[in-house]
Structure formats: structure tokens, C-alpha cells
Amino acid sequence: MGWFSSNSIRVGNGYDVHALKEGLPMWLCGVSIPSEKGFVAHSDGDVAIHALCDALLGAAALGDIGLHFPDSDPKYKGIDSKKLLAEVVGMLKDRKRNGGELYDIENVDITIALQEPKLRPYIDQMRETLARIMGIEKTRVSVKATTTEHLGFVGRGEGCEVWATVQLITKSAKRIFFWT
Ligand code: MG
């Protein structure tokens, strides 16, 4: 018989797609990527940050990015998605909103599917940028990129697809009574 102190673990996933169009800026994970095409969007179109925000919100069961930052609201026109991520991170630390819970981000893993340009030269800067906004070490932030071998809408250069997975840990340890 005894007391066992345990932190609870929460997992979230996020997914987003944006169309590509010539002459628009391309932002991914808060980094400006030199490219002939960029993302069609109400915000700055950072499809990777959008997927990450949805994963974080999902893990905390706080809805989704469209609920908190509706694209019908002119306030978010052209907005820097780094600001949206900072706001989402703030929500995780808001005990009142989360029924007394306070979430720490344990790790983040992002996969970007884009035919071109090649993203490898920017991966490190992406990890640094996201880690800084989330207030965690870069070693906890993974960003991966892949093409789709010219298959599908990504392969034809019509859009970009991103998946994000996160793990949160509740700061408030809960006591669980158990028998041995
Ligand atoms: Mg989006």
C-alpha cells in the first residue's frame, strides 16, 4: 500500500495543407524559404506552424487553430504564424483554461512533404526558431522533410502537406493510491 506520484502524458497530432502559387512568400517553421512559389493563405501561410499549433491544441484538448484564430477575422490577415504559436504555447500554461493543469512540451516531431525547394539547408534554423518560441531545447524539436517522388498534388508542386506530433507532460503531479 502506498502513494505514487505520477505526471500524466498527453499526445497530440496536427495536419495542414496549403496550396502553392507563384510569386507568394514561403514561410515554413517560422523561416523564410527562397522559392518561386509560396503559400496561398489568409495568414502568412506557414503550414508547418499551423500543423504544430493543431497538435499542441489537440494534446491539451483545446480545440483547433480555426477555432482560436478564424480566417474570417481580418485581425489575422497576413499574420506572422510565429505569433499564433506563441499564443498557443501561452494557452498550455493557462491553468484556468485547462482545469488546473499546466502543460510542458516534452517533444515535437514535424514532417513536411514538399516537392521543391529542398529544405535540408533550413532544417536547423527551423528547429532553433520553433524551440525558441516554445521555450524548450532544440534537442526536443524534430523537423523532417520529404518529397513525394513527384506523386500527387505535393509531387506536382501544387501544395505542401505537414504532419505534427507532440507530447505534453502535466506539471501538476497527481497522487494515485495503490496496493502492493
Ligand atoms: Mg493553415
Backbone and ligand atoms as CSV (ligand in chain L), in Angstrom:
chain,resi,resn,atom,element,x,y,z
A,1,MET,N,N,0.858,-1.194,0.000
A,1,MET,CA,C,0.000,0.000,0.000
A,1,MET,C,C,0.895,1.246,0.000
A,2,GLY,N,N,0.587,2.241,-0.760
A,2,GLY,CA,C,1.420,3.434,-0.749
A,2,GLY,C,C,0.892,4.526,-1.655
A,3,TRP,N,N,1.653,5.591,-1.694
A,3,TRP,CA,C,1.302,6.714,-2.563
A,3,TRP,C,C,2.261,6.755,-3.736
A,4,PHE,N,N,1.726,6.972,-4.889
A,4,PHE,CA,C,2.556,7.026,-6.095
A,4,PHE,C,C,2.271,8.343,-6.798
A,5,SER,N,N,3.326,9.102,-7.012
A,5,SER,CA,C,3.162,10.400,-7.651
A,5,SER,C,C,3.448,10.271,-9.151
A,6,SER,N,N,2.498,10.669,-9.969
A,6,SER,CA,C,2.679,10.466,-11.411
A,6,SER,C,C,2.297,11.696,-12.215
A,7,ASN,N,N,3.125,12.013,-13.209
A,7,ASN,CA,C,2.750,13.062,-14.160
A,7,ASN,C,C,2.009,12.410,-15.309
A,8,SER,N,N,1.002,13.103,-15.821
A,8,SER,CA,C,0.299,12.471,-16.930
A,8,SER,C,C,0.859,12.958,-18.266
A,9,ILE,N,N,0.825,12.075,-19.236
A,9,ILE,CA,C,1.377,12.342,-20.564
A,9,ILE,C,C,0.225,12.496,-21.541
A,10,ARG,N,N,0.328,13.503,-22.418
A,10,ARG,CA,C,-0.717,13.733,-23.426
A,10,ARG,C,C,-0.063,13.818,-24.799
A,11,VAL,N,N,-0.709,13.191,-25.764
A,11,VAL,CA,C,-0.171,13.172,-27.124
A,11,VAL,C,C,-1.143,13.898,-28.050
A,12,GLY,N,N,-0.631,14.649,-29.008
A,12,GLY,CA,C,-1.498,15.336,-29.966
A,12,GLY,C,C,-0.947,15.223,-31.375
A,13,ASN,N,N,-1.856,15.263,-32.349
A,13,ASN,CA,C,-1.401,15.295,-33.746
A,13,ASN,C,C,-2.063,16.451,-34.482
A,14,GLY,N,N,-1.376,16.954,-35.486
A,14,GLY,CA,C,-1.908,18.059,-36.282
A,14,GLY,C,C,-1.571,17.846,-37.746
A,15,TYR,N,N,-2.429,18.373,-38.618
A,15,TYR,CA,C,-2.235,18.200,-40.064
A,15,TYR,C,C,-2.695,19.468,-40.758
A,16,ASP,N,N,-1.945,19.907,-41.766
A,16,ASP,CA,C,-2.397,21.067,-42.543
A,16,ASP,C,C,-1.844,20.995,-43.973
A,17,VAL,N,N,-2.587,21.627,-44.859
A,17,VAL,CA,C,-2.202,21.707,-46.276
A,17,VAL,C,C,-2.378,23.151,-46.735
A,18,HIS,N,N,-1.444,23.664,-47.529
A,18,HIS,CA,C,-1.662,24.936,-48.209
A,18,HIS,C,C,-1.275,24.794,-49.674
A,19,ALA,N,N,-2.023,25.494,-50.508
A,19,ALA,CA,C,-1.732,25.487,-51.945
A,19,ALA,C,C,-0.546,26.401,-52.229
A,20,LEU,N,N,0.189,26.071,-53.289
A,20,LEU,CA,C,1.337,26.880,-53.718
A,20,LEU,C,C,0.973,27.716,-54.931
A,21,LYS,N,N,1.497,28.930,-54.959
A,21,LYS,CA,C,1.254,29.812,-56.100
A,21,LYS,C,C,2.494,30.665,-56.354
A,22,GLU,N,N,2.771,30.902,-57.626
A,22,GLU,CA,C,3.945,31.709,-57.981
A,22,GLU,C,C,3.871,33.120,-57.381
A,23,GLY,N,N,5.039,33.598,-56.951
A,23,GLY,CA,C,5.139,34.989,-56.510
A,23,GLY,C,C,4.724,35.261,-55.073
A,24,LEU,N,N,4.323,34.224,-54.338
A,24,LEU,CA,C,3.943,34.430,-52.933
A,24,LEU,C,C,5.101,34.008,-52.027
A,25,PRO,N,N,5.173,34.577,-50.803
A,25,PRO,CA,C,6.262,34.192,-49.894
A,25,PRO,C,C,6.057,32.783,-49.341
A,26,MET,N,N,7.173,32.099,-49.083
A,26,MET,CA,C,7.108,30.773,-48.466
A,26,MET,C,C,7.729,30.823,-47.074
A,27,TRP,N,N,6.879,30.599,-46.061
A,27,TRP,CA,C,7.353,30.506,-44.680
A,27,TRP,C,C,7.113,29.094,-44.198
A,28,LEU,N,N,8.116,28.477,-43.601
A,28,LEU,CA,C,7.960,27.145,-43.009
A,28,LEU,C,C,8.691,27.110,-41.670
A,29,CYS,N,N,7.985,26.719,-40.613
A,29,CYS,CA,C,8.556,26.670,-39.255
A,29,CYS,C,C,9.173,28.009,-38.877
A,30,GLY,N,N,8.551,29.101,-39.310
A,30,GLY,CA,C,8.996,30.440,-38.940
A,30,GLY,C,C,10.196,30.940,-39.715
A,31,VAL,N,N,10.622,30.196,-40.748
A,31,VAL,CA,C,11.795,30.574,-41.536
A,31,VAL,C,C,11.350,30.910,-42.958
A,32,SER,N,N,11.895,32.000,-43.495
A,32,SER,CA,C,11.592,32.399,-44.862
A,32,SER,C,C,12.435,31.548,-45.823
A,33,ILE,N,N,11.760,30.864,-46.760
A,33,ILE,CA,C,12.451,29.955,-47.684
A,33,ILE,C,C,12.458,30.575,-49.084
A,34,PRO,N,N,13.647,30.787,-49.667
A,34,PRO,CA,C,13.691,31.306,-51.041
A,34,PRO,C,C,13.055,30.301,-51.998
A,35,SER,N,N,12.028,30.765,-52.732
A,35,SER,CA,C,11.289,29.853,-53.609
A,35,SER,C,C,10.489,30.663,-54.623
A,36,GLU,N,N,10.307,30.116,-55.820
A,36,GLU,CA,C,9.484,30.811,-56.823
A,36,GLU,C,C,8.024,30.828,-56.427
A,37,LYS,N,N,7.619,29.770,-55.705
A,37,LYS,CA,C,6.226,29.675,-55.256
A,37,LYS,C,C,6.134,29.853,-53.749
A,38,GLY,N,N,4.968,30.343,-53.299
A,38,GLY,CA,C,4.714,30.455,-51.873
A,38,GLY,C,C,3.303,30.018,-51.582
A,39,PHE,N,N,2.868,30.194,-50.324
A,39,PHE,CA,C,1.592,29.625,-49.895
A,39,PHE,C,C,0.423,30.597,-49.995
A,40,VAL,N,N,-0.663,30.082,-50.557
A,40,VAL,CA,C,-1.927,30.822,-50.607
A,40,VAL,C,C,-2.549,30.702,-49.218
A,41,ALA,N,N,-2.801,31.851,-48.567
A,41,ALA,CA,C,-3.313,31.782,-47.191
A,41,ALA,C,C,-3.852,33.128,-46.730
A,42,HIS,N,N,-4.682,33.064,-45.678
A,42,HIS,CA,C,-5.174,34.276,-45.023
A,42,HIS,C,C,-4.067,34.850,-44.130
A,43,SER,N,N,-3.328,33.938,-43.476
A,43,SER,CA,C,-2.189,34.340,-42.642
A,43,SER,C,C,-0.939,34.377,-43.531
A,44,ASP,N,N,0.249,34.249,-42.917
A,44,ASP,CA,C,1.482,34.180,-43.718
A,44,ASP,C,C,1.641,32.805,-44.373
A,45,GLY,N,N,0.706,31.878,-44.071
A,45,GLY,CA,C,0.680,30.576,-44.746
A,45,GLY,C,C,1.693,29.567,-44.242
A,46,ASP,N,N,2.216,29.781,-43.039
A,46,ASP,CA,C,3.210,28.840,-42.502
A,46,ASP,C,C,2.511,27.533,-42.098
A,47,VAL,N,N,2.366,26.674,-43.087
A,47,VAL,CA,C,1.602,25.440,-42.950
A,47,VAL,C,C,2.193,24.535,-41.862
A,48,ALA,N,N,3.506,24.596,-41.637
A,48,ALA,CA,C,4.147,23.760,-40.619
A,48,ALA,C,C,3.791,24.234,-39.212
A,49,ILE,N,N,3.807,25.551,-39.013
A,49,ILE,CA,C,3.421,26.079,-37.695
A,49,ILE,C,C,1.937,25.808,-37.441
A,50,HIS,N,N,1.123,25.874,-38.493
A,50,HIS,CA,C,-0.314,25.598,-38.310
A,50,HIS,C,C,-0.534,24.157,-37.840
A,51,ALA,N,N,0.167,23.207,-38.469
A,51,ALA,CA,C,0.036,21.805,-38.054
A,51,ALA,C,C,0.534,21.625,-36.621
A,52,LEU,N,N,1.623,22.318,-36.285
A,52,LEU,CA,C,2.169,22.229,-34.924
A,52,LEU,C,C,1.180,22.792,-33.902
A,53,CYS,N,N,0.577,23.947,-34.214
A,53,CYS,CA,C,-0.422,24.546,-33.309
A,53,CYS,C,C,-1.570,23.563,-33.080
A,54,ASP,N,N,-2.035,22.918,-34.149
A,54,ASP,CA,C,-3.138,21.963,-34.015
A,54,ASP,C,C,-2.737,20.758,-33.164
A,55,ALA,N,N,-1.492,20.321,-33.284
A,55,ALA,CA,C,-1.023,19.194,-32.474
A,55,ALA,C,C,-0.985,19.585,-30.988
A,56,LEU,N,N,-0.491,20.790,-30.704
A,56,LEU,CA,C,-0.409,21.260,-29.314
A,56,LEU,C,C,-1.811,21.431,-28.726
A,57,LEU,N,N,-2.701,22.051,-29.506
A,57,LEU,CA,C,-4.078,22.246,-29.049
A,57,LEU,C,C,-4.761,20.898,-28.864
A,58,GLY,N,N,-4.478,19.968,-29.783
A,58,GLY,CA,C,-5.083,18.638,-29.702
A,58,GLY,C,C,-4.656,17.892,-28.455
A,59,ALA,N,N,-3.377,17.965,-28.133
A,59,ALA,CA,C,-2.873,17.253,-26.952
A,59,ALA,C,C,-3.528,17.771,-25.674
A,60,ALA,N,N,-3.833,19.067,-25.660
A,60,ALA,CA,C,-4.455,19.671,-24.476
A,60,ALA,C,C,-5.984,19.699,-24.595
A,61,ALA,N,N,-6.521,19.120,-25.668
A,61,ALA,CA,C,-7.969,19.115,-25.932
A,61,ALA,C,C,-8.543,20.527,-25.875
A,62,LEU,N,N,-7.862,21.451,-26.574
A,62,LEU,CA,C,-8.280,22.862,-26.577
A,62,LEU,C,C,-8.832,23.294,-27.936
A,63,GLY,N,N,-9.344,22.335,-28.701
A,63,GLY,CA,C,-9.923,22.695,-29.997
A,63,GLY,C,C,-8.870,22.728,-31.086
A,64,ASP,N,N,-9.060,23.621,-32.067
A,64,ASP,CA,C,-8.084,23.691,-33.160
A,64,ASP,C,C,-7.792,25.143,-33.541
A,65,ILE,N,N,-6.885,25.306,-34.457
A,65,ILE,CA,C,-6.382,26.632,-34.827
A,65,ILE,C,C,-7.505,27.496,-35.429
A,66,GLY,N,N,-8.415,26.845,-36.176
A,66,GLY,CA,C,-9.528,27.576,-36.782
A,66,GLY,C,C,-10.499,28.135,-35.745
A,67,LEU,N,N,-10.592,27.458,-34.613
A,67,LEU,CA,C,-11.463,27.916,-33.530
A,67,LEU,C,C,-10.896,29.171,-32.865
A,68,HIS,N,N,-9.578,29.166,-32.631
A,68,HIS,CA,C,-8.946,30.277,-31.900
A,68,HIS,C,C,-8.566,31.450,-32.797
A,69,PHE,N,N,-8.217,31.151,-34.065
A,69,PHE,CA,C,-7.773,32.207,-34.984
A,69,PHE,C,C,-8.536,32.092,-36.307
A,70,PRO,N,N,-9.836,32.386,-36.325
A,70,PRO,CA,C,-10.640,32.168,-37.529
A,70,PRO,C,C,-10.158,33.000,-38.722
A,71,ASP,N,N,-10.100,32.349,-39.912
A,71,ASP,CA,C,-9.597,33.080,-41.089
A,71,ASP,C,C,-10.641,34.073,-41.621
A,72,SER,N,N,-11.826,34.100,-40.976
A,72,SER,CA,C,-12.828,35.110,-41.330
A,72,SER,C,C,-12.561,36.423,-40.587
A,73,ASP,N,N,-11.630,36.374,-39.609
A,73,ASP,CA,C,-11.335,37.554,-38.791
A,73,ASP,C,C,-10.210,38.362,-39.442
A,74,PRO,N,N,-10.507,39.617,-39.845
A,74,PRO,CA,C,-9.472,40.433,-40.504
A,74,PRO,C,C,-8.243,40.662,-39.638
A,75,LYS,N,N,-8.393,40.469,-38.324
A,75,LYS,CA,C,-7.283,40.618,-37.382
A,75,LYS,C,C,-6.111,39.691,-37.742
A,76,TYR,N,N,-6.445,38.540,-38.356
A,76,TYR,CA,C,-5.411,37.540,-38.647
A,76,TYR,C,C,-4.919,37.584,-40.085
A,77,LYS,N,N,-5.341,38.609,-40.838
A,77,LYS,CA,C,-4.912,38.720,-42.229
A,77,LYS,C,C,-3.410,38.963,-42.293
A,78,GLY,N,N,-2.703,38.069,-42.966
A,78,GLY,CA,C,-1.256,38.216,-43.139
A,78,GLY,C,C,-0.444,38.036,-41.871
A,79,ILE,N,N,-1.085,37.546,-40.802
A,79,ILE,CA,C,-0.389,37.477,-39.510
A,79,ILE,C,C,0.799,36.515,-39.550
A,80,ASP,N,N,1.835,36.889,-38.809
A,80,ASP,CA,C,3.024,36.061,-38.634
A,80,ASP,C,C,2.616,34.852,-37.784
A,81,SER,N,N,2.717,33.662,-38.355
A,81,SER,CA,C,2.262,32.455,-37.639
A,81,SER,C,C,3.066,32.195,-36.369
A,82,LYS,N,N,4.261,32.772,-36.258
A,82,LYS,CA,C,5.043,32.631,-35.024
A,82,LYS,C,C,4.258,33.204,-33.840
A,83,LYS,N,N,3.473,34.264,-34.121
A,83,LYS,CA,C,2.653,34.864,-33.058
A,83,LYS,C,C,1.533,33.913,-32.638
A,84,LEU,N,N,0.985,33.186,-33.615
A,84,LEU,CA,C,-0.074,32.221,-33.288
A,84,LEU,C,C,0.498,31.111,-32.408
A,85,LEU,N,N,1.694,30.640,-32.767
A,85,LEU,CA,C,2.328,29.579,-31.973
A,85,LEU,C,C,2.593,30.066,-30.549
A,86,ALA,N,N,3.082,31.296,-30.419
A,86,ALA,CA,C,3.354,31.856,-29.091
A,86,ALA,C,C,2.069,31.915,-28.266
A,87,GLU,N,N,0.966,32.256,-28.923
A,87,GLU,CA,C,-0.321,32.309,-28.217
A,87,GLU,C,C,-0.769,30.930,-27.761
A,88,VAL,N,N,-0.579,29.938,-28.630
A,88,VAL,CA,C,-0.960,28.562,-28.280
A,88,VAL,C,C,-0.125,28.069,-27.100
A,89,VAL,N,N,1.176,28.354,-27.122
A,89,VAL,CA,C,2.049,27.947,-26.014
A,89,VAL,C,C,1.562,28.597,-24.711
A,90,GLY,N,N,1.126,29.851,-24.814
A,90,GLY,CA,C,0.566,30.549,-23.648
A,90,GLY,C,C,-0.667,29.843,-23.093
A,91,MET,N,N,-1.500,29.314,-24.002
A,91,MET,CA,C,-2.717,28.601,-23.568
A,91,MET,C,C,-2.370,27.364,-22.748
A,92,LEU,N,N,-1.256,26.715,-23.106
A,92,LEU,CA,C,-0.852,25.492,-22.395
A,92,LEU,C,C,-0.448,25.793,-20.953
A,93,LYS,N,N,-0.054,27.052,-20.728
A,93,LYS,CA,C,0.413,27.451,-19.390
A,93,LYS,C,C,-0.700,28.118,-18.583
A,94,ASP,N,N,-1.896,28.148,-19.136
A,94,ASP,CA,C,-3.023,28.838,-18.500
A,94,ASP,C,C,-3.851,27.823,-17.703
A,95,ARG,N,N,-3.546,27.724,-16.425
A,95,ARG,CA,C,-4.207,26.719,-15.579
A,95,ARG,C,C,-5.726,26.870,-15.578
A,96,LYS,N,N,-6.200,28.128,-15.579
A,96,LYS,CA,C,-7.645,28.383,-15.519
A,96,LYS,C,C,-8.342,27.753,-16.708
A,97,ARG,N,N,-7.730,27.916,-17.880
A,97,ARG,CA,C,-8.306,27.401,-19.115
A,97,ARG,C,C,-8.284,25.871,-19.147
A,98,ASN,N,N,-7.299,25.291,-18.460
A,98,ASN,CA,C,-7.044,23.855,-18.585
A,98,ASN,C,C,-7.466,23.038,-17.368
A,99,GLY,N,N,-8.445,23.549,-16.648
A,99,GLY,CA,C,-8.950,22.804,-15.490
A,99,GLY,C,C,-7.866,22.515,-14.470
A,100,GLY,N,N,-6.978,23.497,-14.248
A,100,GLY,CA,C,-5.944,23.356,-13.226
A,100,GLY,C,C,-4.642,22.752,-13.730
A,101,GLU,N,N,-4.654,22.245,-14.953
A,101,GLU,CA,C,-3.442,21.618,-15.484
A,101,GLU,C,C,-2.508,22.669,-16.105
A,102,LEU,N,N,-1.212,22.379,-16.044
A,102,LEU,CA,C,-0.218,23.213,-16.706
A,102,LEU,C,C,0.666,22.264,-17.517
A,103,TYR,N,N,0.759,22.517,-18.821
A,103,TYR,CA,C,1.450,21.571,-19.687
A,103,TYR,C,C,2.850,22.029,-20.070
A,104,ASP,N,N,3.795,21.095,-19.982
A,104,ASP,CA,C,5.147,21.305,-20.528
A,104,ASP,C,C,5.249,20.533,-21.835
A,105,ILE,N,N,5.933,21.118,-22.819
A,105,ILE,CA,C,6.120,20.422,-24.089
A,105,ILE,C,C,7.351,19.524,-23.959
A,106,GLU,N,N,7.124,18.230,-24.068
A,106,GLU,CA,C,8.216,17.264,-23.926
A,106,GLU,C,C,8.997,17.146,-25.246
A,107,ASN,N,N,8.260,16.925,-26.330
A,107,ASN,CA,C,8.928,16.897,-27.644
A,107,ASN,C,C,7.930,17.130,-28.765
A,108,VAL,N,N,8.493,17.490,-29.909
A,108,VAL,CA,C,7.728,17.846,-31.095
A,108,VAL,C,C,8.380,17.157,-32.288
A,109,ASP,N,N,7.578,16.572,-33.165
A,109,ASP,CA,C,8.123,15.954,-34.381
A,109,ASP,C,C,7.252,16.371,-35.566
A,110,ILE,N,N,7.891,16.962,-36.557
A,110,ILE,CA,C,7.166,17.530,-37.712
A,110,ILE,C,C,7.682,16.889,-38.997
A,111,THR,N,N,6.769,16.505,-39.876
A,111,THR,CA,C,7.157,16.016,-41.215
A,111,THR,C,C,6.526,16.918,-42.273
A,112,ILE,N,N,7.378,17.474,-43.126
A,112,ILE,CA,C,6.915,18.370,-44.196
A,112,ILE,C,C,7.053,17.635,-45.531
A,113,ALA,N,N,5.957,17.538,-46.281
A,113,ALA,CA,C,6.018,16.955,-47.621
A,113,ALA,C,C,5.925,18.088,-48.640
A,114,LEU,N,N,7.031,18.292,-49.364
A,114,LEU,CA,C,7.134,19.387,-50.340
A,114,LEU,C,C,8.047,18.922,-51.467
A,115,GLN,N,N,7.632,19.141,-52.700
A,115,GLN,CA,C,8.458,18.656,-53.817
A,115,GLN,C,C,9.717,19.504,-53.995
A,116,GLU,N,N,9.535,20.836,-53.950
A,116,GLU,CA,C,10.698,21.725,-54.029
A,116,GLU,C,C,10.382,23.095,-53.448
A,117,PRO,N,N,11.363,23.839,-52.972
A,117,PRO,CA,C,12.790,23.524,-52.975
A,117,PRO,C,C,13.171,22.501,-51.902
A,118,LYS,N,N,14.407,22.061,-51.948
A,118,LYS,CA,C,14.948,21.173,-50.918
A,118,LYS,C,C,15.058,21.960,-49.609
A,119,LEU,N,N,14.608,21.362,-48.514
A,119,LEU,CA,C,14.549,22.089,-47.246
A,119,LEU,C,C,15.731,21.825,-46.311
A,120,ARG,N,N,16.565,20.860,-46.665
A,120,ARG,CA,C,17.656,20.480,-45.748
A,120,ARG,C,C,18.472,21.665,-45.232
A,121,PRO,N,N,18.842,22.646,-46.092
A,121,PRO,CA,C,19.675,23.755,-45.588
A,121,PRO,C,C,18.979,24.603,-44.516
A,122,TYR,N,N,17.668,24.460,-44.373
A,122,TYR,CA,C,16.932,25.331,-43.455
A,122,TYR,C,C,16.457,24.616,-42.190
A,123,ILE,N,N,16.660,23.292,-42.134
A,123,ILE,CA,C,16.114,22.487,-41.034
A,123,ILE,C,C,16.612,22.960,-39.668
A,124,ASP,N,N,17.906,23.237,-39.581
A,124,ASP,CA,C,18.482,23.642,-38.304
A,124,ASP,C,C,17.887,24.950,-37.800
A,125,GLN,N,N,17.753,25.891,-38.715
A,125,GLN,CA,C,17.178,27.193,-38.359
A,125,GLN,C,C,15.707,27.037,-37.958
A,126,MET,N,N,14.996,26.125,-38.627
A,126,MET,CA,C,13.597,25.856,-38.281
A,126,MET,C,C,13.497,25.326,-36.858
A,127,ARG,N,N,14.365,24.363,-36.525
A,127,ARG,CA,C,14.332,23.769,-35.180
A,127,ARG,C,C,14.638,24.825,-34.121
A,128,GLU,N,N,15.637,25.671,-34.405
A,128,GLU,CA,C,16.016,26.735,-33.466
A,128,GLU,C,C,14.862,27.709,-33.259
A,129,THR,N,N,14.229,28.092,-34.363
A,129,THR,CA,C,13.142,29.080,-34.299
A,129,THR,C,C,11.970,28.536,-33.475
A,130,LEU,N,N,11.562,27.309,-33.773
A,130,LEU,CA,C,10.429,26.724,-33.047
A,130,LEU,C,C,10.770,26.525,-31.569
A,131,ALA,N,N,11.988,26.051,-31.292
A,131,ALA,CA,C,12.400,25.802,-29.906
A,131,ALA,C,C,12.362,27.107,-29.103
A,132,ARG,N,N,12.828,28.192,-29.734
A,132,ARG,CA,C,12.848,29.486,-29.047
A,132,ARG,C,C,11.431,29.937,-28.695
A,133,ILE,N,N,10.506,29.814,-29.643
A,133,ILE,CA,C,9.128,30.258,-29.394
A,133,ILE,C,C,8.476,29.388,-28.309
A,134,MET,N,N,8.753,28.089,-28.341
A,134,MET,CA,C,8.115,27.178,-27.379
A,134,MET,C,C,8.829,27.156,-26.030
A,135,GLY,N,N,10.033,27.776,-25.970
A,135,GLY,CA,C,10.779,27.827,-24.716
A,135,GLY,C,C,11.320,26.466,-24.303
A,136,ILE,N,N,11.712,25.643,-25.279
A,136,ILE,CA,C,12.302,24.334,-24.973
A,136,ILE,C,C,13.634,24.181,-25.719
A,137,GLU,N,N,14.385,23.139,-25.371
A,137,GLU,CA,C,15.673,22.927,-26.021
A,137,GLU,C,C,15.443,22.453,-27.456
A,138,LYS,N,N,16.393,22.837,-28.304
A,138,LYS,CA,C,16.336,22.439,-29.714
A,138,LYS,C,C,16.349,20.909,-29.865
A,139,THR,N,N,16.984,20.227,-28.919
A,139,THR,CA,C,17.073,18.757,-28.997
A,139,THR,C,C,15.702,18.095,-28.855
A,140,ARG,N,N,14.711,18.863,-28.421
A,140,ARG,CA,C,13.358,18.314,-28.272
A,140,ARG,C,C,12.486,18.603,-29.490
A,141,VAL,N,N,13.061,19.280,-30.480
A,141,VAL,CA,C,12.294,19.678,-31.667
A,141,VAL,C,C,12.870,18.997,-32.904
A,142,SER,N,N,12.054,18.175,-33.555
A,142,SER,CA,C,12.485,17.492,-34.771
A,142,SER,C,C,11.688,18.030,-35.956
A,143,VAL,N,N,12.398,18.358,-37.035
A,143,VAL,CA,C,11.742,18.765,-38.291
A,143,VAL,C,C,12.321,17.901,-39.402
A,144,LYS,N,N,11.448,17.222,-40.113
A,144,LYS,CA,C,11.882,16.351,-41.204
A,144,LYS,C,C,11.194,16.784,-42.494
A,145,ALA,N,N,11.881,16.576,-43.604
A,145,ALA,CA,C,11.301,16.962,-44.888
A,145,ALA,C,C,11.402,15.807,-45.863
A,146,THR,N,N,10.376,15.680,-46.708
A,146,THR,CA,C,10.396,14.646,-47.734
A,146,THR,C,C,9.715,15.177,-48.992
A,147,THR,N,N,10.082,14.618,-50.124
A,147,THR,CA,C,9.299,14.880,-51.333
A,147,THR,C,C,8.284,13.731,-51.426
A,148,THR,N,N,7.431,13.755,-52.427
A,148,THR,CA,C,6.544,12.598,-52.631
A,148,THR,C,C,6.854,11.936,-53.973
A,149,GLU,N,N,8.131,12.051,-54.376
A,149,GLU,CA,C,8.587,11.393,-55.609
A,149,GLU,C,C,7.708,11.770,-56.808
A,150,HIS,N,N,7.317,13.044,-56.860
A,150,HIS,CA,C,6.503,13.593,-57.956
A,150,HIS,C,C,5.092,13.004,-58.023
A,151,LEU,N,N,4.645,12.357,-56.949
A,151,LEU,CA,C,3.291,11.789,-56.932
A,151,LEU,C,C,2.323,12.724,-56.207
A,152,GLY,N,N,1.088,12.756,-56.683
A,152,GLY,CA,C,0.026,13.507,-56.006
A,152,GLY,C,C,0.178,15.018,-56.130
A,153,PHE,N,N,-0.677,15.746,-55.386
A,153,PHE,CA,C,-0.655,17.221,-55.503
A,153,PHE,C,C,0.643,17.819,-54.990
A,154,VAL,N,N,1.252,17.165,-53.989
A,154,VAL,CA,C,2.547,17.645,-53.493
A,154,VAL,C,C,3.609,17.445,-54.575
A,155,GLY,N,N,3.593,16.273,-55.179
A,155,GLY,CA,C,4.587,15.937,-56.197
A,155,GLY,C,C,4.483,16.805,-57.438
A,156,ARG,N,N,3.248,17.260,-57.734
A,156,ARG,CA,C,3.063,18.147,-58.894
A,156,ARG,C,C,3.392,19.601,-58.565
A,157,GLY,N,N,3.781,19.860,-57.315
A,157,GLY,CA,C,4.146,21.215,-56.920
A,157,GLY,C,C,2.951,22.122,-56.707
A,158,GLU,N,N,1.794,21.497,-56.428
A,158,GLU,CA,C,0.571,22.301,-56.236
A,158,GLU,C,C,0.347,22.700,-54.774
A,159,GLY,N,N,1.023,21.993,-53.859
A,159,GLY,CA,C,0.802,22.303,-52.444
A,159,GLY,C,C,1.813,21.632,-51.548
A,160,CYS,N,N,1.646,21.869,-50.258
A,160,CYS,CA,C,2.539,21.337,-49.229
A,160,CYS,C,C,1.678,20.740,-48.128
A,161,GLU,N,N,2.120,19.608,-47.617
A,161,GLU,CA,C,1.383,18.879,-46.599
A,161,GLU,C,C,2.291,18.740,-45.372
A,162,VAL,N,N,1.731,18.928,-44.182
A,162,VAL,CA,C,2.548,18.808,-42.963
A,162,VAL,C,C,1.800,18.038,-41.879
A,163,TRP,N,N,2.532,17.135,-41.223
A,163,TRP,CA,C,2.018,16.401,-40.063
A,163,TRP,C,C,2.881,16.777,-38.860
A,164,ALA,N,N,2.233,16.964,-37.720
A,164,ALA,CA,C,2.975,17.255,-36.493
A,164,ALA,C,C,2.470,16.358,-35.369
A,165,THR,N,N,3.404,15.878,-34.573
A,165,THR,CA,C,3.071,15.083,-33.386
A,165,THR,C,C,3.761,15.732,-32.195
A,166,VAL,N,N,3.047,15.840,-31.075
A,166,VAL,CA,C,3.665,16.423,-29.881
A,166,VAL,C,C,3.348,15.566,-28.664
A,167,GLN,N,N,4.199,15.714,-27.667
A,167,GLN,CA,C,3.923,15.104,-26.372
A,167,GLN,C,C,3.992,16.186,-25.301
A,168,LEU,N,N,2.940,16.247,-24.499
A,168,LEU,CA,C,2.894,17.198,-23.390
A,168,LEU,C,C,2.964,16.419,-22.077
A,169,ILE,N,N,3.500,17.071,-21.050
A,169,ILE,CA,C,3.502,16.470,-19.713
A,169,ILE,C,C,2.853,17.463,-18.756
A,170,THR,N,N,1.949,16.963,-17.928
A,170,THR,CA,C,1.306,17.860,-16.971
A,170,THR,C,C,2.284,18.143,-15.843
A,171,LYS,N,N,2.332,19.405,-15.463
A,171,LYS,CA,C,3.274,19.821,-14.425
A,171,LYS,C,C,2.801,19.352,-13.049
A,172,SER,N,N,1.472,19.375,-12.863
A,172,SER,CA,C,0.928,19.039,-11.548
A,172,SER,C,C,0.898,17.524,-11.376
A,173,ALA,N,N,1.745,17.017,-10.520
A,173,ALA,CA,C,1.757,15.580,-10.261
A,173,ALA,C,C,0.477,15.200,-9.524
A,174,LYS,N,N,-0.092,14.097,-9.912
A,174,LYS,CA,C,-1.306,13.619,-9.229
A,174,LYS,C,C,-0.931,12.438,-8.354
A,175,ARG,N,N,-1.530,12.366,-7.212
A,175,ARG,CA,C,-1.261,11.254,-6.311
A,175,ARG,C,C,-2.245,10.138,-6.593
A,176,ILE,N,N,-1.715,8.954,-6.767
A,176,ILE,CA,C,-2.560,7.800,-7.038
A,176,ILE,C,C,-2.358,6.778,-5.913
A,177,PHE,N,N,-3.437,6.348,-5.344
A,177,PHE,CA,C,-3.397,5.377,-4.256
A,177,PHE,C,C,-3.357,3.967,-4.839
A,178,PHE,N,N,-2.410,3.167,-4.373
A,178,PHE,CA,C,-2.349,1.801,-4.940
A,178,PHE,C,C,-1.954,0.797,-3.875
A,179,TRP,N,N,-2.289,-0.481,-4.125
A,179,TRP,CA,C,-1.954,-1.601,-3.222
A,179,TRP,C,C,-0.781,-2.356,-3.801
A,180,THR,N,N,0.102,-2.818,-2.930
A,180,THR,CA,C,1.195,-3.681,-3.422
A,180,THR,C,C,1.075,-5.056,-2.811
L,1,MG,MG,MG,-3.259,26.594,-42.377
